Amino acid sequence: MTEIKGIIAAMQTAMHEDGSINEAEQRRQINRQIAAGVDAVFCLGTNGEFYIMSMEEKIRVIEIFVDEVKGRVPVYAGTRSEEHTSELQ
């Protein structure tokens, strides 16, 4: 198990003006944080847009983070939902 330590960048979800995920910008921001020396990245936290995103969008954000990080640092993901019946699959 990975030890939780150091600087964990809590990142917002990059979005286009229409509210869709801006994948290219998200990937740039992930790499920017890693280049700056963070010890881990955290997506879908309470400072982001999780509350307006569908389950499919949340899963896609996690996929983008894991794919772009490529094992360089740990990826943490929030699983909170405003719907009491929702859960990550």
PyMOL Python script that loads the backbone (N, CA, C, O; Angstrom):
from pymol import cmd

cmd.read_pdbstr("""\
ATOM      1  N   MET A   1       0.840  -1.177   0.000  1.00  0.00           N
ATOM      2  CA  MET A   1       0.000   0.000   0.000  1.00  0.00           C
ATOM      3  C   MET A   1       0.883   1.238   0.000  1.00  0.00           C
ATOM      4  O   MET A   1       1.918   1.278   0.665  1.00  0.00           O
ATOM      5  N   THR A   2       0.465   2.240  -0.750  1.00  0.00           N
ATOM      6  CA  THR A   2       1.191   3.494  -0.829  1.00  0.00           C
ATOM      7  C   THR A   2       1.002   4.309   0.441  1.00  0.00           C
ATOM      8  O   THR A   2      -0.117   4.456   0.932  1.00  0.00           O
ATOM      9  N   GLU A   3       2.092   4.834   0.967  1.00  0.00           N
ATOM     10  CA  GLU A   3       2.020   5.705   2.137  1.00  0.00           C
ATOM     11  C   GLU A   3       1.538   7.085   1.694  1.00  0.00           C
ATOM     12  O   GLU A   3       2.057   7.647   0.730  1.00  0.00           O
ATOM     13  N   ILE A   4       0.557   7.621   2.389  1.00  0.00           N
ATOM     14  CA  ILE A   4       0.050   8.961   2.082  1.00  0.00           C
ATOM     15  C   ILE A   4       0.978   9.965   2.731  1.00  0.00           C
ATOM     16  O   ILE A   4       1.091  10.015   3.956  1.00  0.00           O
ATOM     17  N   LYS A   5       1.653  10.778   1.898  1.00  0.00           N
ATOM     18  CA  LYS A   5       2.618  11.736   2.442  1.00  0.00           C
ATOM     19  C   LYS A   5       2.861  12.850   1.434  1.00  0.00           C
ATOM     20  O   LYS A   5       2.500  12.738   0.262  1.00  0.00           O
ATOM     21  N   GLY A   6       3.471  13.909   1.904  1.00  0.00           N
ATOM     22  CA  GLY A   6       3.921  14.981   1.032  1.00  0.00           C
ATOM     23  C   GLY A   6       2.816  15.896   0.550  1.00  0.00           C
ATOM     24  O   GLY A   6       1.767  16.026   1.181  1.00  0.00           O
ATOM     25  N   ILE A   7       3.073  16.517  -0.566  1.00  0.00           N
ATOM     26  CA  ILE A   7       2.139  17.480  -1.155  1.00  0.00           C
ATOM     27  C   ILE A   7       1.222  16.752  -2.122  1.00  0.00           C
ATOM     28  O   ILE A   7       1.674  16.150  -3.095  1.00  0.00           O
ATOM     29  N   ILE A   8      -0.070  16.816  -1.842  1.00  0.00           N
ATOM     30  CA  ILE A   8      -1.088  16.213  -2.703  1.00  0.00           C
ATOM     31  C   ILE A   8      -1.873  17.359  -3.337  1.00  0.00           C
ATOM     32  O   ILE A   8      -2.584  18.092  -2.649  1.00  0.00           O
ATOM     33  N   ALA A   9      -1.739  17.504  -4.642  1.00  0.00           N
ATOM     34  CA  ALA A   9      -2.406  18.601  -5.351  1.00  0.00           C
ATOM     35  C   ALA A   9      -3.878  18.271  -5.546  1.00  0.00           C
ATOM     36  O   ALA A   9      -4.221  17.357  -6.296  1.00  0.00           O
ATOM     37  N   ALA A  10      -4.750  19.018  -4.869  1.00  0.00           N
ATOM     38  CA  ALA A  10      -6.197  18.880  -5.059  1.00  0.00           C
ATOM     39  C   ALA A  10      -6.566  19.709  -6.278  1.00  0.00           C
ATOM     40  O   ALA A  10      -6.499  20.938  -6.241  1.00  0.00           O
ATOM     41  N   MET A  11      -6.950  19.052  -7.345  1.00  0.00           N
ATOM     42  CA  MET A  11      -7.106  19.720  -8.631  1.00  0.00           C
ATOM     43  C   MET A  11      -8.565  19.874  -9.037  1.00  0.00           C
ATOM     44  O   MET A  11      -9.398  19.007  -8.772  1.00  0.00           O
ATOM     45  N   GLN A  12      -8.849  20.975  -9.671  1.00  0.00           N
ATOM     46  CA  GLN A  12     -10.166  21.186 -10.244  1.00  0.00           C
ATOM     47  C   GLN A  12     -10.266  20.434 -11.557  1.00  0.00           C
ATOM     48  O   GLN A  12      -9.255  20.062 -12.154  1.00  0.00           O
ATOM     49  N   THR A  13     -11.481  20.217 -11.996  1.00  0.00           N
ATOM     50  CA  THR A  13     -11.703  19.572 -13.283  1.00  0.00           C
ATOM     51  C   THR A  13     -11.733  20.648 -14.355  1.00  0.00           C
ATOM     52  O   THR A  13     -12.527  21.585 -14.281  1.00  0.00           O
ATOM     53  N   ALA A  14     -10.862  20.511 -15.358  1.00  0.00           N
ATOM     54  CA  ALA A  14     -10.844  21.476 -16.471  1.00  0.00           C
ATOM     55  C   ALA A  14     -12.076  21.242 -17.338  1.00  0.00           C
ATOM     56  O   ALA A  14     -12.363  20.118 -17.749  1.00  0.00           O
ATOM     57  N   MET A  15     -12.799  22.331 -17.606  1.00  0.00           N
ATOM     58  CA  MET A  15     -14.027  22.219 -18.397  1.00  0.00           C
ATOM     59  C   MET A  15     -14.073  23.293 -19.464  1.00  0.00           C
ATOM     60  O   MET A  15     -13.511  24.378 -19.314  1.00  0.00           O
ATOM     61  N   HIS A  16     -14.758  22.960 -20.545  1.00  0.00           N
ATOM     62  CA  HIS A  16     -15.050  23.945 -21.579  1.00  0.00           C
ATOM     63  C   HIS A  16     -16.199  24.820 -21.091  1.00  0.00           C
ATOM     64  O   HIS A  16     -16.850  24.502 -20.096  1.00  0.00           O
ATOM     65  N   GLU A  17     -16.445  25.916 -21.789  1.00  0.00           N
ATOM     66  CA  GLU A  17     -17.528  26.813 -21.380  1.00  0.00           C
ATOM     67  C   GLU A  17     -18.888  26.131 -21.379  1.00  0.00           C
ATOM     68  O   GLU A  17     -19.780  26.537 -20.635  1.00  0.00           O
ATOM     69  N   ASP A  18     -19.061  25.095 -22.206  1.00  0.00           N
ATOM     70  CA  ASP A  18     -20.343  24.391 -22.249  1.00  0.00           C
ATOM     71  C   ASP A  18     -20.490  23.352 -21.145  1.00  0.00           C
ATOM     72  O   ASP A  18     -21.511  22.668 -21.070  1.00  0.00           O
ATOM     73  N   GLY A  19     -19.472  23.227 -20.281  1.00  0.00           N
ATOM     74  CA  GLY A  19     -19.527  22.300 -19.161  1.00  0.00           C
ATOM     75  C   GLY A  19     -18.961  20.921 -19.446  1.00  0.00           C
ATOM     76  O   GLY A  19     -18.928  20.074 -18.552  1.00  0.00           O
ATOM     77  N   SER A  20     -18.516  20.677 -20.667  1.00  0.00           N
ATOM     78  CA  SER A  20     -17.903  19.381 -20.983  1.00  0.00           C
ATOM     79  C   SER A  20     -16.459  19.363 -20.493  1.00  0.00           C
ATOM     80  O   SER A  20     -15.842  20.413 -20.314  1.00  0.00           O
ATOM     81  N   ILE A  21     -15.935  18.180 -20.281  1.00  0.00           N
ATOM     82  CA  ILE A  21     -14.574  18.018 -19.765  1.00  0.00           C
ATOM     83  C   ILE A  21     -13.569  18.443 -20.831  1.00  0.00           C
ATOM     84  O   ILE A  21     -13.644  18.011 -21.981  1.00  0.00           O
ATOM     85  N   ASN A  22     -12.632  19.295 -20.433  1.00  0.00           N
ATOM     86  CA  ASN A  22     -11.557  19.740 -21.323  1.00  0.00           C
ATOM     87  C   ASN A  22     -10.364  18.819 -21.076  1.00  0.00           C
ATOM     88  O   ASN A  22      -9.491  19.114 -20.260  1.00  0.00           O
ATOM     89  N   GLU A  23     -10.346  17.709 -21.791  1.00  0.00           N
ATOM     90  CA  GLU A  23      -9.345  16.673 -21.542  1.00  0.00           C
ATOM     91  C   GLU A  23      -7.928  17.169 -21.791  1.00  0.00           C
ATOM     92  O   GLU A  23      -7.027  16.883 -21.002  1.00  0.00           O
ATOM     93  N   ALA A  24      -7.720  17.902 -22.866  1.00  0.00           N
ATOM     94  CA  ALA A  24      -6.364  18.381 -23.180  1.00  0.00           C
ATOM     95  C   ALA A  24      -5.836  19.289 -22.078  1.00  0.00           C
ATOM     96  O   ALA A  24      -4.681  19.160 -21.672  1.00  0.00           O
ATOM     97  N   GLU A  25      -6.666  20.202 -21.590  1.00  0.00           N
ATOM     98  CA  GLU A  25      -6.232  21.105 -20.515  1.00  0.00           C
ATOM     99  C   GLU A  25      -6.034  20.338 -19.214  1.00  0.00           C
ATOM    100  O   GLU A  25      -5.114  20.634 -18.451  1.00  0.00           O
ATOM    101  N   GLN A  26      -6.886  19.361 -18.959  1.00  0.00           N
ATOM    102  CA  GLN A  26      -6.729  18.566 -17.742  1.00  0.00           C
ATOM    103  C   GLN A  26      -5.390  17.853 -17.740  1.00  0.00           C
ATOM    104  O   GLN A  26      -4.698  17.819 -16.723  1.00  0.00           O
ATOM    105  N   ARG A  27      -5.030  17.289 -18.874  1.00  0.00           N
ATOM    106  CA  ARG A  27      -3.742  16.600 -18.994  1.00  0.00           C
ATOM    107  C   ARG A  27      -2.579  17.571 -18.805  1.00  0.00           C
ATOM    108  O   ARG A  27      -1.586  17.226 -18.164  1.00  0.00           O
ATOM    109  N   ARG A  28      -2.688  18.773 -19.352  1.00  0.00           N
ATOM    110  CA  ARG A  28      -1.636  19.786 -19.157  1.00  0.00           C
ATOM    111  C   ARG A  28      -1.481  20.142 -17.685  1.00  0.00           C
ATOM    112  O   ARG A  28      -0.362  20.271 -17.187  1.00  0.00           O
ATOM    113  N   GLN A  29      -2.593  20.301 -16.994  1.00  0.00           N
ATOM    114  CA  GLN A  29      -2.545  20.666 -15.579  1.00  0.00           C
ATOM    115  C   GLN A  29      -1.974  19.532 -14.722  1.00  0.00           C
ATOM    116  O   GLN A  29      -1.233  19.785 -13.772  1.00  0.00           O
ATOM    117  N   ILE A  30      -2.310  18.309 -15.051  1.00  0.00           N
ATOM    118  CA  ILE A  30      -1.743  17.164 -14.332  1.00  0.00           C
ATOM    119  C   ILE A  30      -0.229  17.172 -14.473  1.00  0.00           C
ATOM    120  O   ILE A  30       0.492  17.047 -13.483  1.00  0.00           O
ATOM    121  N   ASN A  31       0.251  17.320 -15.696  1.00  0.00           N
ATOM    122  CA  ASN A  31       1.698  17.327 -15.937  1.00  0.00           C
ATOM    123  C   ASN A  31       2.377  18.524 -15.293  1.00  0.00           C
ATOM    124  O   ASN A  31       3.512  18.426 -14.827  1.00  0.00           O
ATOM    125  N   ARG A  32       1.690  19.640 -15.266  1.00  0.00           N
ATOM    126  CA  ARG A  32       2.235  20.837 -14.606  1.00  0.00           C
ATOM    127  C   ARG A  32       2.463  20.586 -13.122  1.00  0.00           C
ATOM    128  O   ARG A  32       3.501  20.954 -12.574  1.00  0.00           O
ATOM    129  N   GLN A  33       1.493  19.960 -12.481  1.00  0.00           N
ATOM    130  CA  GLN A  33       1.623  19.662 -11.051  1.00  0.00           C
ATOM    131  C   GLN A  33       2.754  18.668 -10.795  1.00  0.00           C
ATOM    132  O   GLN A  33       3.540  18.842  -9.863  1.00  0.00           O
ATOM    133  N   ILE A  34       2.834  17.637 -11.616  1.00  0.00           N
ATOM    134  CA  ILE A  34       3.893  16.634 -11.434  1.00  0.00           C
ATOM    135  C   ILE A  34       5.259  17.274 -11.670  1.00  0.00           C
ATOM    136  O   ILE A  34       6.201  17.012 -10.922  1.00  0.00           O
ATOM    137  N   ALA A  35       5.373  18.108 -12.700  1.00  0.00           N
ATOM    138  CA  ALA A  35       6.640  18.795 -12.978  1.00  0.00           C
ATOM    139  C   ALA A  35       7.040  19.712 -11.825  1.00  0.00           C
ATOM    140  O   ALA A  35       8.226  19.935 -11.584  1.00  0.00           O
ATOM    141  N   ALA A  36       6.042  20.241 -11.114  1.00  0.00           N
ATOM    142  CA  ALA A  36       6.313  21.123  -9.978  1.00  0.00           C
ATOM    143  C   ALA A  36       6.742  20.346  -8.737  1.00  0.00           C
ATOM    144  O   ALA A  36       7.169  20.943  -7.749  1.00  0.00           O
ATOM    145  N   GLY A  37       6.633  19.020  -8.783  1.00  0.00           N
ATOM    146  CA  GLY A  37       7.143  18.214  -7.688  1.00  0.00           C
ATOM    147  C   GLY A  37       6.137  17.689  -6.687  1.00  0.00           C
ATOM    148  O   GLY A  37       6.521  17.266  -5.596  1.00  0.00           O
ATOM    149  N   VAL A  38       4.845  17.703  -7.030  1.00  0.00           N
ATOM    150  CA  VAL A  38       3.875  17.163  -6.074  1.00  0.00           C
ATOM    151  C   VAL A  38       4.109  15.675  -5.858  1.00  0.00           C
ATOM    152  O   VAL A  38       4.690  14.993  -6.702  1.00  0.00           O
ATOM    153  N   ASP A  39       3.649  15.187  -4.719  1.00  0.00           N
ATOM    154  CA  ASP A  39       3.804  13.782  -4.371  1.00  0.00           C
ATOM    155  C   ASP A  39       2.607  12.940  -4.796  1.00  0.00           C
ATOM    156  O   ASP A  39       2.697  11.712  -4.823  1.00  0.00           O
ATOM    157  N   ALA A  40       1.487  13.581  -5.128  1.00  0.00           N
ATOM    158  CA  ALA A  40       0.278  12.885  -5.568  1.00  0.00           C
ATOM    159  C   ALA A  40      -0.682  13.925  -6.143  1.00  0.00           C
ATOM    160  O   ALA A  40      -0.525  15.124  -5.911  1.00  0.00           O
ATOM    161  N   VAL A  41      -1.679  13.453  -6.895  1.00  0.00           N
ATOM    162  CA  VAL A  41      -2.739  14.327  -7.397  1.00  0.00           C
ATOM    163  C   VAL A  41      -4.082  13.781  -6.931  1.00  0.00           C
ATOM    164  O   VAL A  41      -4.251  12.575  -6.751  1.00  0.00           O
ATOM    165  N   PHE A  42      -5.035  14.693  -6.740  1.00  0.00           N
ATOM    166  CA  PHE A  42      -6.345  14.342  -6.207  1.00  0.00           C
ATOM    167  C   PHE A  42      -7.408  14.977  -7.088  1.00  0.00           C
ATOM    168  O   PHE A  42      -7.477  16.201  -7.202  1.00  0.00           O
ATOM    169  N   CYS A  43      -8.232  14.152  -7.706  1.00  0.00           N
ATOM    170  CA  CYS A  43      -9.317  14.675  -8.545  1.00  0.00           C
ATOM    171  C   CYS A  43     -10.670  14.464  -7.870  1.00  0.00           C
ATOM    172  O   CYS A  43     -10.832  13.615  -6.993  1.00  0.00           O
ATOM    173  N   LEU A  44     -11.626  15.264  -8.310  1.00  0.00           N
ATOM    174  CA  LEU A  44     -13.010  15.163  -7.837  1.00  0.00           C
ATOM    175  C   LEU A  44     -13.159  15.404  -6.343  1.00  0.00           C
ATOM    176  O   LEU A  44     -13.995  14.787  -5.682  1.00  0.00           O
ATOM    177  N   GLY A  45     -12.349  16.299  -5.827  1.00  0.00           N
ATOM    178  CA  GLY A  45     -12.448  16.664  -4.418  1.00  0.00           C
ATOM    179  C   GLY A  45     -13.517  17.714  -4.196  1.00  0.00           C
ATOM    180  O   GLY A  45     -14.244  18.077  -5.121  1.00  0.00           O
ATOM    181  N   THR A  46     -13.610  18.195  -2.983  1.00  0.00           N
ATOM    182  CA  THR A  46     -14.677  19.138  -2.637  1.00  0.00           C
ATOM    183  C   THR A  46     -14.450  20.540  -3.181  1.00  0.00           C
ATOM    184  O   THR A  46     -15.340  21.386  -3.085  1.00  0.00           O
ATOM    185  N   ASN A  47     -13.257  20.811  -3.759  1.00  0.00           N
ATOM    186  CA  ASN A  47     -13.053  22.131  -4.360  1.00  0.00           C
ATOM    187  C   ASN A  47     -13.342  22.099  -5.863  1.00  0.00           C
ATOM    188  O   ASN A  47     -13.112  23.088  -6.560  1.00  0.00           O
ATOM    189  N   GLY A  48     -13.840  20.976  -6.360  1.00  0.00           N
ATOM    190  CA  GLY A  48     -14.081  20.819  -7.788  1.00  0.00           C
ATOM    191  C   GLY A  48     -15.548  20.854  -8.144  1.00  0.00           C
ATOM    192  O   GLY A  48     -16.381  21.378  -7.404  1.00  0.00           O
ATOM    193  N   GLU A  49     -15.839  20.289  -9.285  1.00  0.00           N
ATOM    194  CA  GLU A  49     -17.189  20.350  -9.840  1.00  0.00           C
ATOM    195  C   GLU A  49     -17.947  19.037  -9.713  1.00  0.00           C
ATOM    196  O   GLU A  49     -18.918  18.818 -10.437  1.00  0.00           O
ATOM    197  N   PHE A  50     -17.532  18.173  -8.823  1.00  0.00           N
ATOM    198  CA  PHE A  50     -18.120  16.838  -8.708  1.00  0.00           C
ATOM    199  C   PHE A  50     -19.636  16.866  -8.595  1.00  0.00           C
ATOM    200  O   PHE A  50     -20.310  15.971  -9.106  1.00  0.00           O
ATOM    201  N   TYR A  51     -20.175  17.868  -7.940  1.00  0.00           N
ATOM    202  CA  TYR A  51     -21.605  17.898  -7.645  1.00  0.00           C
ATOM    203  C   TYR A  51     -22.479  18.123  -8.867  1.00  0.00           C
ATOM    204  O   TYR A  51     -23.682  17.871  -8.810  1.00  0.00           O
ATOM    205  N   ILE A  52     -21.901  18.593  -9.980  1.00  0.00           N
ATOM    206  CA  ILE A  52     -22.691  18.812 -11.190  1.00  0.00           C
ATOM    207  C   ILE A  52     -22.349  17.799 -12.278  1.00  0.00           C
ATOM    208  O   ILE A  52     -22.838  17.909 -13.403  1.00  0.00           O
ATOM    209  N   MET A  53     -21.520  16.822 -11.953  1.00  0.00           N
ATOM    210  CA  MET A  53     -21.069  15.867 -12.956  1.00  0.00           C
ATOM    211  C   MET A  53     -21.837  14.556 -12.853  1.00  0.00           C
ATOM    212  O   MET A  53     -22.216  14.119 -11.767  1.00  0.00           O
ATOM    213  N   SER A  54     -22.057  13.940 -14.015  1.00  0.00           N
ATOM    214  CA  SER A  54     -22.701  12.626 -14.048  1.00  0.00           C
ATOM    215  C   SER A  54     -21.690  11.561 -13.617  1.00  0.00           C
ATOM    216  O   SER A  54     -20.489  11.825 -13.562  1.00  0.00           O
ATOM    217  N   MET A  55     -22.176  10.375 -13.315  1.00  0.00           N
ATOM    218  CA  MET A  55     -21.295   9.271 -12.944  1.00  0.00           C
ATOM    219  C   MET A  55     -20.321   8.979 -14.087  1.00  0.00           C
ATOM    220  O   MET A  55     -19.142   8.723 -13.844  1.00  0.00           O
ATOM    221  N   GLU A  56     -20.802   9.015 -15.322  1.00  0.00           N
ATOM    222  CA  GLU A  56     -19.943   8.748 -16.475  1.00  0.00           C
ATOM    223  C   GLU A  56     -18.822   9.786 -16.579  1.00  0.00           C
ATOM    224  O   GLU A  56     -17.682   9.442 -16.890  1.00  0.00           O
ATOM    225  N   GLU A  57     -19.147  11.051 -16.319  1.00  0.00           N
ATOM    226  CA  GLU A  57     -18.124  12.104 -16.366  1.00  0.00           C
ATOM    227  C   GLU A  57     -17.089  11.913 -15.261  1.00  0.00           C
ATOM    228  O   GLU A  57     -15.894  12.098 -15.491  1.00  0.00           O
ATOM    229  N   LYS A  58     -17.538  11.546 -14.074  1.00  0.00           N
ATOM    230  CA  LYS A  58     -16.607  11.316 -12.968  1.00  0.00           C
ATOM    231  C   LYS A  58     -15.652  10.164 -13.288  1.00  0.00           C
ATOM    232  O   LYS A  58     -14.448  10.258 -13.048  1.00  0.00           O
ATOM    233  N   ILE A  59     -16.196   9.095 -13.823  1.00  0.00           N
ATOM    234  CA  ILE A  59     -15.352   7.961 -14.201  1.00  0.00           C
ATOM    235  C   ILE A  59     -14.356   8.386 -15.268  1.00  0.00           C
ATOM    236  O   ILE A  59     -13.193   7.987 -15.224  1.00  0.00           O
ATOM    237  N   ARG A  60     -14.803   9.194 -16.231  1.00  0.00           N
ATOM    238  CA  ARG A  60     -13.887   9.650 -17.280  1.00  0.00           C
ATOM    239  C   ARG A  60     -12.765  10.505 -16.704  1.00  0.00           C
ATOM    240  O   ARG A  60     -11.614  10.366 -17.119  1.00  0.00           O
ATOM    241  N   VAL A  61     -13.074  11.381 -15.761  1.00  0.00           N
ATOM    242  CA  VAL A  61     -12.038  12.208 -15.124  1.00  0.00           C
ATOM    243  C   VAL A  61     -10.999  11.309 -14.443  1.00  0.00           C
ATOM    244  O   VAL A  61      -9.797  11.532 -14.586  1.00  0.00           O
ATOM    245  N   ILE A  62     -11.452  10.318 -13.722  1.00  0.00           N
ATOM    246  CA  ILE A  62     -10.522   9.401 -13.061  1.00  0.00           C
ATOM    247  C   ILE A  62      -9.669   8.678 -14.105  1.00  0.00           C
ATOM    248  O   ILE A  62      -8.463   8.518 -13.919  1.00  0.00           O
ATOM    249  N   GLU A  63     -10.287   8.248 -15.188  1.00  0.00           N
ATOM    250  CA  GLU A  63      -9.535   7.582 -16.260  1.00  0.00           C
ATOM    251  C   GLU A  63      -8.458   8.496 -16.839  1.00  0.00           C
ATOM    252  O   GLU A  63      -7.335   8.056 -17.083  1.00  0.00           O
ATOM    253  N   ILE A  64      -8.795   9.760 -17.057  1.00  0.00           N
ATOM    254  CA  ILE A  64      -7.825  10.733 -17.590  1.00  0.00           C
ATOM    255  C   ILE A  64      -6.655  10.876 -16.628  1.00  0.00           C
ATOM    256  O   ILE A  64      -5.498  10.851 -17.048  1.00  0.00           O
ATOM    257  N   PHE A  65      -6.948  11.027 -15.346  1.00  0.00           N
ATOM    258  CA  PHE A  65      -5.877  11.190 -14.356  1.00  0.00           C
ATOM    259  C   PHE A  65      -4.961   9.970 -14.337  1.00  0.00           C
ATOM    260  O   PHE A  65      -3.740  10.108 -14.411  1.00  0.00           O
ATOM    261  N   VAL A  66      -5.535   8.798 -14.240  1.00  0.00           N
ATOM    262  CA  VAL A  66      -4.725   7.579 -14.166  1.00  0.00           C
ATOM    263  C   VAL A  66      -3.900   7.411 -15.440  1.00  0.00           C
ATOM    264  O   VAL A  66      -2.719   7.069 -15.374  1.00  0.00           O
ATOM    265  N   ASP A  67      -4.510   7.647 -16.587  1.00  0.00           N
ATOM    266  CA  ASP A  67      -3.796   7.508 -17.856  1.00  0.00           C
ATOM    267  C   ASP A  67      -2.644   8.498 -17.965  1.00  0.00           C
ATOM    268  O   ASP A  67      -1.543   8.127 -18.371  1.00  0.00           O
ATOM    269  N   GLU A  68      -2.888   9.748 -17.609  1.00  0.00           N
ATOM    270  CA  GLU A  68      -1.860  10.781 -17.785  1.00  0.00           C
ATOM    271  C   GLU A  68      -0.746  10.676 -16.754  1.00  0.00           C
ATOM    272  O   GLU A  68       0.411  10.955 -17.067  1.00  0.00           O
ATOM    273  N   VAL A  69      -1.071  10.284 -15.551  1.00  0.00           N
ATOM    274  CA  VAL A  69      -0.054  10.156 -14.504  1.00  0.00           C
ATOM    275  C   VAL A  69       0.940   9.043 -14.844  1.00  0.00           C
ATOM    276  O   VAL A  69       2.131   9.159 -14.557  1.00  0.00           O
ATOM    277  N   LYS A  70       0.449   7.977 -15.448  1.00  0.00           N
ATOM    278  CA  LYS A  70       1.316   6.869 -15.875  1.00  0.00           C
ATOM    279  C   LYS A  70       2.186   6.314 -14.734  1.00  0.00           C
ATOM    280  O   LYS A  70       3.343   5.950 -14.945  1.00  0.00           O
ATOM    281  N   GLY A  71       1.617   6.256 -13.540  1.00  0.00           N
ATOM    282  CA  GLY A  71       2.316   5.668 -12.406  1.00  0.00           C
ATOM    283  C   GLY A  71       3.377   6.539 -11.765  1.00  0.00           C
ATOM    284  O   GLY A  71       4.073   6.085 -10.856  1.00  0.00           O
ATOM    285  N   ARG A  72       3.523   7.788 -12.217  1.00  0.00           N
ATOM    286  CA  ARG A  72       4.580   8.654 -11.673  1.00  0.00           C
ATOM    287  C   ARG A  72       4.324   9.068 -10.240  1.00  0.00           C
ATOM    288  O   ARG A  72       5.260   9.188  -9.450  1.00  0.00           O
ATOM    289  N   VAL A  73       3.069   9.286  -9.899  1.00  0.00           N
ATOM    290  CA  VAL A  73       2.672   9.630  -8.526  1.00  0.00           C
ATOM    291  C   VAL A  73       1.325   8.953  -8.270  1.00  0.00           C
ATOM    292  O   VAL A  73       0.637   8.583  -9.221  1.00  0.00           O
ATOM    293  N   PRO A  74       0.940   8.785  -7.014  1.00  0.00           N
ATOM    294  CA  PRO A  74      -0.391   8.228  -6.731  1.00  0.00           C
ATOM    295  C   PRO A  74      -1.503   9.173  -7.189  1.00  0.00           C
ATOM    296  O   PRO A  74      -1.337  10.392  -7.207  1.00  0.00           O
ATOM    297  N   VAL A  75      -2.627   8.585  -7.554  1.00  0.00           N
ATOM    298  CA  VAL A  75      -3.836   9.341  -7.904  1.00  0.00           C
ATOM    299  C   VAL A  75      -4.887   9.028  -6.855  1.00  0.00           C
ATOM    300  O   VAL A  75      -5.209   7.864  -6.618  1.00  0.00           O
ATOM    301  N   TYR A  76      -5.420  10.065  -6.229  1.00  0.00           N
ATOM    302  CA  TYR A  76      -6.527   9.924  -5.289  1.00  0.00           C
ATOM    303  C   TYR A  76      -7.762  10.520  -5.954  1.00  0.00           C
ATOM    304  O   TYR A  76      -7.663  11.515  -6.673  1.00  0.00           O
ATOM    305  N   ALA A  77      -8.914   9.920  -5.721  1.00  0.00           N
ATOM    306  CA  ALA A  77     -10.141  10.402  -6.348  1.00  0.00           C
ATOM    307  C   ALA A  77     -11.261  10.468  -5.328  1.00  0.00           C
ATOM    308  O   ALA A  77     -11.468   9.538  -4.549  1.00  0.00           O
ATOM    309  N   GLY A  78     -11.975  11.572  -5.346  1.00  0.00           N
ATOM    310  CA  GLY A  78     -13.149  11.702  -4.502  1.00  0.00           C
ATOM    311  C   GLY A  78     -14.294  10.891  -5.084  1.00  0.00           C
ATOM    312  O   GLY A  78     -14.415  10.773  -6.304  1.00  0.00           O
ATOM    313  N   THR A  79     -15.115  10.343  -4.243  1.00  0.00           N
ATOM    314  CA  THR A  79     -16.257   9.553  -4.703  1.00  0.00           C
ATOM    315  C   THR A  79     -17.569  10.100  -4.158  1.00  0.00           C
ATOM    316  O   THR A  79     -18.591   9.416  -4.195  1.00  0.00           O
ATOM    317  N   ARG A  80     -17.544  11.298  -3.666  1.00  0.00           N
ATOM    318  CA  ARG A  80     -18.744  11.896  -3.086  1.00  0.00           C
ATOM    319  C   ARG A  80     -19.789  12.153  -4.156  1.00  0.00           C
ATOM    320  O   ARG A  80     -19.459  12.413  -5.313  1.00  0.00           O
ATOM    321  N   SER A  81     -21.030  12.081  -3.767  1.00  0.00           N
ATOM    322  CA  SER A  81     -22.148  12.360  -4.654  1.00  0.00           C
ATOM    323  C   SER A  81     -23.202  13.124  -3.877  1.00  0.00           C
ATOM    324  O   SER A  81     -23.367  12.926  -2.673  1.00  0.00           O
ATOM    325  N   GLU A  82     -23.903  13.986  -4.562  1.00  0.00           N
ATOM    326  CA  GLU A  82     -25.002  14.712  -3.931  1.00  0.00           C
ATOM    327  C   GLU A  82     -26.254  13.833  -3.856  1.00  0.00           C
ATOM    328  O   GLU A  82     -27.197  14.145  -3.130  1.00  0.00           O
ATOM    329  N   GLU A  83     -26.250  12.746  -4.607  1.00  0.00           N
ATOM    330  CA  GLU A  83     -27.369  11.808  -4.575  1.00  0.00           C
ATOM    331  C   GLU A  83     -27.043  10.715  -3.561  1.00  0.00           C
ATOM    332  O   GLU A  83     -25.987  10.089  -3.645  1.00  0.00           O
ATOM    333  N   HIS A  84     -27.912  10.488  -2.634  1.00  0.00           N
ATOM    334  CA  HIS A  84     -27.658   9.494  -1.592  1.00  0.00           C
ATOM    335  C   HIS A  84     -27.659   8.065  -2.123  1.00  0.00           C
ATOM    336  O   HIS A  84     -27.169   7.157  -1.452  1.00  0.00           O
ATOM    337  N   THR A  85     -28.197   7.858  -3.306  1.00  0.00           N
ATOM    338  CA  THR A  85     -28.268   6.498  -3.859  1.00  0.00           C
ATOM    339  C   THR A  85     -27.151   6.216  -4.836  1.00  0.00           C
ATOM    340  O   THR A  85     -27.062   5.100  -5.347  1.00  0.00           O
ATOM    341  N   SER A  86     -26.279   7.198  -5.122  1.00  0.00           N
ATOM    342  CA  SER A  86     -25.213   7.001  -6.094  1.00  0.00           C
ATOM    343  C   SER A  86     -23.971   6.416  -5.427  1.00  0.00           C
ATOM    344  O   SER A  86     -23.686   6.672  -4.257  1.00  0.00           O
ATOM    345  N   GLU A  87     -23.256   5.637  -6.196  1.00  0.00           N
ATOM    346  CA  GLU A  87     -21.971   5.130  -5.742  1.00  0.00           C
ATOM    347  C   GLU A  87     -21.131   4.822  -6.973  1.00  0.00           C
ATOM    348  O   GLU A  87     -21.672   4.547  -8.045  1.00  0.00           O
ATOM    349  N   LEU A  88     -19.811   4.866  -6.824  1.00  0.00           N
ATOM    350  CA  LEU A  88     -18.962   4.494  -7.936  1.00  0.00           C
ATOM    351  C   LEU A  88     -19.059   3.002  -8.162  1.00  0.00           C
ATOM    352  O   LEU A  88     -19.139   2.218  -7.216  1.00  0.00           O
ATOM    353  N   GLN A  89     -19.052   2.628  -9.398  1.00  0.00           N
ATOM    354  CA  GLN A  89     -19.175   1.215  -9.751  1.00  0.00           C
ATOM    355  C   GLN A  89     -17.834   0.553  -9.787  1.00  0.00           C
ATOM    356  O   GLN A  89     -17.743  -0.642 -10.068  1.00  0.00           O
TER     357      GLN A  89
END
""", "prot")
cmd.dss("prot")
cmd.show_as("cartoon", "prot")
cmd.util.cbc("prot")
cmd.orient("prot")
